[in-house]
Every structure is written in structure tokens, then in C-alpha cells.
Amino acid sequence: MGRRKKKNSIAYAITAIIVIVVILLFGNKLSMDNIETMFSNISENVVAQESPDINTNVVEGQDVVVKFFDVGQADSIFVQSAGVNMLIDAGTNNMGNTVVQNLKDLGITKIDYLVGTHPHEDHIGGMDDVINNFEIGTIYMPKVQTNTKTFEDVLDAISNKGLTITTPEVGYVFEVGNTKCEVMCAGTGTTEENSNLNLSSIVIRMVYGEESFLFMGDAEEKNESSRQWPQTTVLKVGHHGSDTSSSESFLNQVKPEISVISVGINNTYGHPKKTTLDKLNALGTSIYRTDQNGTITITCDGTNCVVTTEK
């Protein structure tokens, strides 16, 4: 009997330590029940794969507008078509208010599709600000988790509004206004993805009429080599122009007419890398950079894409 009590005491002590660690990690905002709920939402709300049909009809007078916000060394892309809004990433924690103000300046009150490509701070840092300030429809995030305060803040904002997270499968197609969007890559929660979150990036190809956009998140060469890629008009260059992305084989398949790099001025990573710029220049693609051009807006009528820049 004495040994059993001793074992029970040890078990209780271990349990108490685990509880304390969880509280320290997640603070008072997020209860254990909420954490379990959010994780189950990530793993259970998986959209079944559909047969892709990405042909779209052009609606005269209804252009698609894509804005690559200047958010420093981070990503935030806003898409609007026929009054339907999609936001792909929301910059860093420090840029959350900037993203919110940019959207308010455009008269936005609802984000119909909110995509967190992967849980790095420079992509989801401002997502909690966006969730707290706008009506939110569907939230897409990959099936990977991290214990950072940034990730916690996003989960907390989602939980507070009673929202859920959907993890789409590769091949899933959804409509944003008059466009059709196909999920080309998506994290599945592998050990490798959890150790390198870039590999879990949700990659979306959006088509309107004869024109198309490919939003790469921070996808790397391993993602690029996992499939074949169709030619695409506009490429959001992966991983801020790093040499871990934009392989020669990938670029030769995509052959973008326009390339956009989201990157910060004089960033410590040396992005975009010269090797990446050299490969893009060899293709003859027109390169735009948020560090040089500020916010970049591309207006598409289904036949042509027109680029305007802030500077």
C-alpha cells in the first residue's frame, strides 16, 4: 500500500508540472479545453479532394484585383473578385495593425477566405488582428502545430469568435468570386513539416479567364518537385526570393510573365538572393518587389494583367 501511494504521488506531481508548463506556454487566455478543440478542428475538418475544374468565364466589367501589401519582411496578399474577399497571410505581429488599416481603407468589412499558409510569424503574425477586426468566413491553415506565442494568439482569436480551421487537401477547388482556386500543395502534419514549417505551406493557384496567379507561400524546392506545374501568368515568388525556393525546373514549368517578391528593405537574410533573381531574369519575367515598389496591385480582366505600384 505504501508503494502505491508513493507512485500516485509521483504521478500527481508529474501531472501538476505538465499543467504548469501548459499554463506558462499558453497563458490565461486559452483553456485546455479550447486547445484540444482547436487541434481537433485542425485534424478533423479536412476537405475531401475534388476533381479540379478550373475553367472560368470572364464577366465583363468585373476585374479581379490582387494587392501584395508592403509589410516588410513578410507576406500579406489581398484578393477581391465580385465582392468576395480573400486574404492570404497577414504579415508579422508588428504589421497586424497595418494590414487591418489597409483593409479598412479599401472599405472591407468581411474576409470570406482567410489563409494562413503556414505558422511562421511573418505570415500569421497579424492574423489575430484581422480576425478580431473583421467578419471572417472560412479559415484555411495546414495541419501543423507550433507552440509559439504567435500561433497561440491566432488560435485564441479563432476560439473567441467560435470559428474553426479547415485544412484543405491537394486538388481541392474553391471559388473566390469569379475566380477558381486550386490547392496545389498543403501540409499534412509530417515530422519533416513540423521541423521545417515552410514545407507545410498551402500553395494556391487562382484562375480567371486566360490569366492565373500562383501564391507560393514559403514553399521550398521539395514542394516544387512534388508535382507538375502549369504555366502561370503571375508568380508570388516562394520564400521571399530565397535560394531554397524557385528551382530552375519549377520556373521553367511555370514561366511567369510577372513575378512578385514580398521582401523587406535591407533584410538580414539577404533576400531576394541573386541566384533567384538571375533565374527569373533569364526567363524574361517582369520582377516587382515590395521593398522597391511598395504595395503592388495587379488588376486582371481575364485577358490582361495591369500592374500598378505604390512607388
Residue pairs with C-beta under 8 A, 6 or more apart in sequence:
22 32
22 35
25 147
25 152
26 35
26 152
27 152
29 152
29 156
30 152
30 155
30 156
30 159
34 155
34 156
34 159
35 155
37 159
38 155
38 158
38 159
38 165
39 145
41 164
41 165
42 141
42 143
42 145
42 165
42 167
43 143
43 167
43 189
45 164
45 165
45 166
45 167
46 143
46 166
46 167
46 168
46 169
47 166
47 167
47 168
47 169
47 172
48 169
48 172
49 169
49 170
49 171
49 172
50 171
50 172
50 173
51 171
52 171
52 173
52 182
53 173
53 180
54 173
54 180
54 182
54 205
54 207
55 180
55 207
56 178
56 179
56 180
56 207
56 208
56 209
56 302
57 178
57 209
58 178
58 208
58 209
58 301
58 302
58 303
59 82
59 178
59 302
62 81
62 82
62 177
62 178
63 299
63 300
63 301
64 79
64 80
64 81
64 177
64 178
64 179
64 206
64 208
64 299
64 300
64 301
64 302
65 79
65 80
65 81
65 297
65 298
65 299
65 300
66 77
66 78
66 79
66 213
66 234
66 297
66 298
66 299
66 300
67 77
67 78
67 79
67 102
67 295
67 296
67 297
67 298
68 76
68 77
68 236
68 260
68 262
68 288
68 290
68 295
68 296
68 297
68 298
69 76
69 77
69 78
69 91
69 98
69 99
69 102
69 290
69 295
70 290
70 291
70 293
70 294
70 295
70 296
70 310
71 91
71 92
71 95
71 98
71 99
71 126
71 262
71 290
72 91
72 92
72 95
72 264
72 265
72 267
73 92
73 122
73 240
73 263
73 264
73 267
73 269
73 271
74 89
74 91
74 92
74 95
74 122
74 123
74 125
74 262
74 264
75 88
75 89
75 91
75 117
75 122
75 123
75 217
75 218
75 236
75 240
75 262
76 87
76 88
76 89
76 90
76 91
76 95
76 99
76 126
76 262
77 87
77 88
77 89
77 215
77 236
77 262
78 85
78 86
78 87
78 88
78 102
78 103
78 106
78 108
79 85
79 86
79 87
79 88
79 176
79 179
79 206
80 86
80 106
80 177
81 176
81 177
81 178
81 179
81 208
82 177
82 178
83 177
84 112
84 113
84 175
84 176
84 177
85 108
85 110
85 111
85 112
85 113
85 176
86 111
86 112
86 113
86 114
86 115
86 176
86 181
87 99
87 103
87 111
87 113
87 114
87 115
87 130
88 115
88 117
88 204
88 215
88 217
89 115
89 116
89 117
89 123
89 124
89 127
89 217
90 96
90 99
90 116
90 123
90 124
90 125
90 126
90 127
90 129
90 130
91 98
91 99
91 122
91 123
91 125
91 126
92 121
92 122
92 125
92 126
93 121
93 125
93 126
93 150
93 153
94 125
95 125
95 126
96 125
96 126
96 127
96 128
96 129
96 130
97 126
97 129
98 126
99 126
99 129
99 130
100 126
100 129
100 130
100 133
100 134
102 295
103 111
103 130
103 133
103 134
104 133
108 134
109 134
109 135
110 134
110 135
110 136
110 137
111 130
111 134
111 135
111 136
111 137
112 137
112 138
112 176
113 137
113 138
113 140
113 174
113 176
114 127
114 130
114 131
114 136
114 137
114 138
114 139
114 140
115 139
115 140
115 141
115 202
115 204
116 123
116 124
116 127
116 139
116 140
116 141
116 142
116 154
116 202
117 123
117 142
117 201
117 202
117 203
117 215
117 217
117 218
118 124
118 142
118 144
118 187
118 197
118 198
118 200
118 201
118 202
118 217
118 218
119 141
119 142
119 144
119 145
119 146
119 148
119 150
119 151
119 154
119 197
119 200
120 197
120 198
120 218
121 148
121 150
123 217
123 218
124 141
124 150
124 151
124 154
125 150
127 154
127 157
128 153
128 154
128 156
128 157
130 136
131 154
131 157
131 158
131 161
131 163
132 157
132 160
136 161
136 163
138 166
138 174
139 158
139 163
139 164
139 165
139 166
140 165
140 166
140 167
140 168
140 202
141 165
141 166
141 167
141 202
142 167
142 186
142 187
142 188
142 189
142 193
142 200
142 201
142 202
143 167
143 186
143 187
143 188
143 189
143 200
144 187
144 189
144 193
144 194
144 197
144 200
145 151
145 189
145 194
146 194
146 197
158 164
158 165
167 186
167 187
168 174
168 183
168 186
168 202
169 183
169 186
170 183
170 184
170 185
170 186
170 227
171 182
171 183
172 182
172 183
173 180
173 181
173 182
173 183
174 180
174 181
175 181
176 206
178 208
179 206
179 207
179 208
180 206
180 207
180 208
181 204
181 205
181 206
181 207
182 204
182 205
182 207
183 202
183 203
183 204
184 203
184 204
184 205
184 214
184 227
184 229
185 201
185 202
185 203
185 219
185 223
185 226
185 227
186 200
186 202
186 203
187 193
187 199
187 200
187 201
187 202
188 200
189 200
190 199
192 199
193 199
193 200
194 200
196 220
197 218
198 217
198 218
198 219
198 220
198 239
198 244
199 219
199 220
199 222
199 223
201 216
201 217
201 218
201 219
201 223
201 238
202 217
203 214
203 215
203 216
203 217
203 219
203 223
204 214
204 215
205 212
205 213
205 214
205 215
205 230
205 232
206 212
206 213
206 214
206 215
207 213
208 300
208 302
209 300
209 301
209 302
209 303
210 302
210 303
211 233
211 234
211 300
211 302
211 303
211 304
211 305
212 230
212 231
212 232
212 233
212 234
213 232
213 233
213 234
213 235
213 236
213 298
213 300
214 229
214 232
214 234
214 235
214 236
214 254
214 256
215 236
216 235
216 236
216 237
216 238
216 239
216 245
217 238
217 239
218 238
218 239
218 240
218 245
219 238
219 239
219 245
220 238
220 239
220 244
220 245
221 244
221 245
221 247
221 250
223 238
224 238
224 245
224 246
224 247
224 249
224 250
225 247
225 249
225 250
228 253
229 250
229 253
229 254
230 253
230 254
231 253
231 254
231 255
232 254
232 255
232 256
233 256
233 257
233 258
233 300
233 305
234 256
234 257
234 258
234 259
234 260
234 298
234 305
235 254
235 256
235 258
235 259
235 260
235 285
236 260
236 262
237 245
237 246
237 259
237 260
237 261
237 272
237 276
237 280
238 245
238 246
239 245
239 271
240 261
240 262
240 263
240 267
240 269
240 271
240 272
241 261
241 263
241 271
241 272
241 273
241 276
241 277
241 289
242 269
242 271
242 272
242 273
242 276
243 273
243 275
243 276
245 276
246 276
246 279
246 280
248 279
251 279
251 280
251 283
252 283
255 283
255 285
256 280
256 283
256 285
257 285
257 286
257 305
258 285
258 286
258 288
258 298
258 305
258 307
259 280
259 285
259 286
259 287
259 288
260 287
260 288
260 289
260 290
260 296
260 298
261 271
261 272
261 287
261 288
261 289
261 290
262 290
263 271
263 272
263 289
263 290
263 291
264 271
264 290
264 291
265 291
266 291
267 291
272 289
277 287
280 287
281 287
286 307
288 296
288 307
288 309
290 296
292 311
293 309
293 310
293 311
294 309
294 310
294 311
295 309
295 310
296 307
296 308
296 309
296 310
297 307
297 308
297 309
298 305
298 306
298 307
299 305
299 306
299 308
300 306
